[in-house]
Amino acid sequence: MPVCAPACVRLKLILFLLALTLCCGSLPARASDDALRTTLLQLHDADFDSKATLIETLAALDHPRVALILNALSASQLYYQADPERIVIGTGDGAEITIEDAVSGAALGPVTKRDLERITTNNQMRSLIEDRLASLGLSSADPQQRRAAVESFLRNPDPAGAERLKARLAVETDSKIKELLTLSLALVDLSSPDAAVRTKAAEALGGQLQPEIRGQLAKAAAEDPDPATREAAQRAVSRTEFRLQLLGGAETLFFGLSLGSVLILAAIGLAVTFGVMGVINMAHGELMMIGAYTTWLVQQWLPVNWSLPVAIPLAFLVAGLMGIAIERGIIRFLYGRPLETLLATFGVSLILQQAVRSIFSPLNRSVATPDWMSGTLAFGPLELTLNRLVIVGFCIAVFALLWLALQRTRLGLEVRAVAQNRAMARAMGVRSARVDALTFGLGSGIAGVAGVALSQLTNVGPNLGQSYIVDSFMVVVFGGVGNLWGTLVAGLSLGVANKLLEPWSGAVLAKIVVLIFLILFIQKRPRGLFPQRGRAAEV
Amino acid sequence: MIKTMPKFLPWLAAGALALGATLAHAADTIKVGVLHSLSGTMAISETTLKDTVLMLIDAQNKKGGLLGKQLEPVVVDPASNWPLFAEKARELLQKDKVAVVFGCWTSVSRKSVLPVFEELNGILFYPVQYEGEESSRNVFYTGAAPNQQAIPAVDYLMKDLKVQRWVLAGTDYVYPRTTNKILEAYLKAKGVKDEDIMINYTPFGHSDWQSIVADIKKFGSAGKKTAVVSTINGDANVPFYKELGNQGVSAKDIPVVAFSVGEEELSGIDTKPLVGHLAAWNYFMSVKNKANDAFIKEWHTFIKDPKRVTNDPMEATYIGFNMWVKAVEKAKTTDPDKVIDAMVGIEAPNLTGGTAKMLPNHHITKPVLIGEIQGDGQFDVVWKTKGLVAGDAWSDYLPGSKDLVADWADPKIKCGNYNTVTKKCSGQNVK
C-alpha cells in the first residue's frame, strides 16, 4: 500500500502552501485591518483618477481580502454605507441586498439598496483591477489564472515584467501557455533597442491574430527606424493579413449559414401552411411571437438552463392550438378566397399583437440565454458563436423532423394527398377538414418552435412577428411554393447571399439588392427554384 | 384570443366614464392633450410618457390645479402612424381645444404635427433627444439637442478614454443620419482622419448583426483605441448587444456609447454581457438627490409597480410640464400667444439637482451625463459636464446651419432660423 495516495499528496501540498502563506504572510509587515479600512473609506469621495491610485495602493497592500475586495469593486458590488460608516460588499439583485463587511468579512444581513451608495467604477478601472489581479496570478497553480496573467501582459506589454515572464517560461509545462509566453516576450523584443532583435521578433509575430500583436506589428512596419526590421514587419503583417482574409471568408460563410437557418426556421412553418395548403397566413409572425412569449413564461418558472428543452414542446403546443383555433374559427370559411384570407389573417395578427400589449405590456421581455448557449466555440483561430451554432443545429433538426412527419406518417400522407387533389382524397375517405386543421396546426406549431429560437437572438416583444413575416414569404416564394427542400435551399442561399453582399454594400443596400434579385427571378421563374409538378401545380 | 376579450371591457368602461367626466366638467377645467402612441411599434417607448403626463397632472390637481381650475387630460392614440399624428393633433387643438399638448417621440412624428401646431397656434412640448436643425415658435424642445448629448459624449471618449478610431453606427433614418453628419464634421474638425471613421447604417429592427460586429471587431484591431458611437434605434439594440457579447467584444476593448438606450430599453435585456458599455443622457435613474428620489417614489406609487424604471424622456416631460405650469401662472392665462411669450426665461428644477432654463431658441439648459451600464440594468454616472449646456437648435458643425440662430425673444429677430450673415429670416421650416 502506498504511503500516500495522490489525493493525499495534494492535501499535503495545500497544507504546506497554507502554512507558507501563514508564516511568510506574517513575516513582512502585514497590512493591518485598519490600514485597509482607511484606504477603502477614501474610495467613497474619490474621483476616478484618485480611485486609480487607491487601487494601486490596495493591490500593494498585503492583506488576504484585497483580491476579494478588488473583484467586488470590479463587479460593482462594493458599497459605501453612511451609518455606521463603512465599506461593505453586497450581493443580490433587487431592492434588498445582503451585505458583509469588506474588511472583516462579517455578515451584516440584508439592507435596502437605496441606503447604500455604490462605489462606482469605470472601464479603465476594471482593466486596471484585472491587470493587477492577473499579474499576481503568474505563478498560480491554476493554468487558467496563469493564462489570464500572460494575456493581461500581452494587452499591456511592460518591459519591466519581461524578467518574470522569462523565469516562468523556464518552468512552464502547459504548451499553450508556453506559446503565449514566447509571443509576449517577442512583443517586448519588438521595442528592443537592438534592430536585429526587433527583426527576429517581427518574424516570430507574423501570422498571429491577437489585435495587440497586430497593432504593434503595423506600427513597426510603418515607423521602425531600421529598414530590415521594417521589411520583416511588413512581411509579417502581410502574412497576418492573408490569414485574416481566409478567416474572414470562413466567418462570412458561417454568418450566412446562420442567417439562412434563422430564415428557414421562420419560413418552414409557412412552407406548410402557405406551401402545402395555399393559405396566405399573415398572422404567421405572431405565432412565432407566441412561441417566444411561451419561452419567457417558462423562464419565469424554471431555471434558465433548463427552460429551452421545456419551452420547445410547449411552444409547439400553444402555437399549434392557436393555429387550429384560427383555422377552425376563420380560415376554413375562406378557402379558395386568397384575398379575403389575407385580410382576415392580417386582422388576426393585429389582434394578437395588441392582445400581447395589453396582457404583457408593450415593453420587451427579457429572455435570458442559457449558459450552454453563451460564448464562442473555437475551431482553431475561427471562433463561432455558440448560440448561432445551436440554432443552425436546431434548424436542421426541425427540418428533418418535419420532413419525416410529412413522408413517413399517416398524417403526412393525408396532408400530401389533400394538397395534391382534394376531391380525390376525400373520395378515398380522407377527412379533409380534419387534415386541414391539423396541417395548419402543424405549420403554426413549427412557427412557435421558431419563436423559441428567435427569443435567443432578438427582442421578445409585440413586434417580433412583423420583422420576420416578409422574409418568411420571400423564402417560401423563392424556394417554390409547396416544396420543403426548396425552402431549405432558398433560405440558405438568401442568407449566404445577404452576408456576402453586406460587407461591401452595407446592410440596407444588401437587403434591397436581394429583393431586386428576387423580383427579377420571379419574373423569369414564377414558380420559384423548385416548382411543383403535376396536378397540384394547376390547382 | 377570445379569452382576452374581457380585458378590453374595463377599458371601454373607463373610456366611457372619462367621456362622461369630460362632458360634466367641460367648463371649469384646463385641458391638456397627450399625443403619444399607445399601440404600434412606438408604444413600447411612448406609453410610459403618457403615464408620466397623467401622473404630473394628477399631482398638480392635488396641489389645487392651475389658475384655480383642475387640469383634465385628453389622451389620444396616434398608433405609431405618422399621418395619424397630424390628424390627432388637429383633433386635440380644434375639437378638444386643449391648452397644451405633450407628445411625439420620433422626429418624423414631430415633423408631421409641426404644420398643424403652427397653423392652429397650439403649444407642443417635445420630450425626446433629437437631431436639432429645427426651432418652431409653437414647439418647446425639452429633450437634448446634439450638442447636449452627442458632442459631449464624443469629447468624453476622446479625452478620457483616448479613443482614436470611431465607428458611427446607426439606424437608417433622419436622427442618426443628421447626428452622424454632425459628429463626422466635429471629429474631422478635431483632426481625426477619414480612415479612422467607419460609418454604418442598418434598417429599422435589424436583427442579424453578425457581419457588422465582426467588421467592428476588425476595425477595432488596428492598434488604436476604438469606440462605437451608436444611434441604433430601440428594438435593434437588443440583438446588437447580444451579438457583441457573443463575439466577445467587451466594453473594455471597444466601448459602445449609445444615445437611444436608456433604463427602459435595458429592462428588456439581460444586461450581464453589457456591463461597462456607455450611454449619454441628461438624466439617469441612479442619480442620487432628493428631487429624484421623490420623483421615483411618486412614479412607483402612481404606476403601482415598484420595479418600473424612470428614464431621460420622462425627466424631460417633467421639466416641460413644470415649465408650462410656471408660464401659465406667470401669464395668468392659457392663451397660447401669451404663454409662448412667457415661456422664454422660465426656470424649473430638473431631477439631477440643477435648474433647467428655457432659452430664446425654445431649447433648454441641461447637464450632460455619461453612464456605464450595470448588471442590474441601471447606469453609474462616470462623467458629467461641469455646468449646464445650452441647447443649440442649429449645429455649428454643419455647413448649412452654421450661420443660423433661433431666437423667439428678441423682437428684432423673432425667427426660428435667422441667418446671421445675410441678416434674414428664411421662413419657419426651411432646410
Interface residues (C-beta under 8 A of the other chain):
Chain A: F48 A75 S76 D93 A95 R114 E117 R118 T120 T121 N122 N123 Q124 R126 S127 E130 P211 E212 R214 G215 Q216 A218 K219 L244 G248 E251 T252 F255 S258 L259 V262 M322 A325 V348 I351 L352 Q354 A355 R357 S358 I359 S361 P362 L363 N364 R365 S366 V367 A368 T369 S374 G375 T376 E383 T385 L386 N387 R388 L457 T458 N459 V460 G461 P462 N463 Q466 S467 N498 K499 E502 P503 G506 A507 V508 K511
Chain B: M1 T4 K7 F8 L38 S39 T41 A43 I44 T47 D160 L161 D172 N200 Y201 T202 P203 G205 H206 S207 D208 Q210 S211 I212 A214 D215 K218 G220 S221 A222 G223 K224 D235 V238 P239 K242 E243 G245 N246 Q247 G248 A251 K252 D253 P255 E264 E265 S267 G268 I269 D270 P273 V275 G276 K288 D293 P306 E372 Q374 G375 D376 D380 V381 V382
